[in-house]
Amino acid sequence: MGYYLLATLYLSIAVGSLMSTAINKKLGRYKCLILGGFGHFTFVFANVFPAYQSDHLDNKSWYTSSGFMITLLFFCAVLNGLGAAIIWVAQGSYVASCCIPKTKGFFYGFFWVIYMSS
């Protein structure tokens, strides 16, 4: 199931990339950064339920059923993918607005060093 979840995530990133520039122009970069962060939050939150279920195997609640968890994970993977596409354009726009043409390479390089070191 993990491969299907990642495929869903990356497919939604690809679809979201087609709309992300228009959304960024409509909402502005700061709102898009918040909206994209919400997409990441939902995916992290959805992974709480499988972790809880693995710690409490005797719990037979609706939120520990595999049908609920799989549906929630795939739904949140789509939200995360759309949010990732939006946040990608917004962060590029933000970094570009923070510099002048002479320092643009430094700012993008500095961003990528921090991004890749995490």
Buried (B, 14 or more C-beta within 10 A) or exposed (E): EEEEBEEBBEEBBEBBBEBBBEBBEEBEBEBBBBBBBBBBBBBEEBEEBBEBBEEEEEEEEEEBEEEBBBEBBBBBBBBBBBBBBBBBBBBBBBBEEEBEEEEEEEBBEEBEEEEEEE
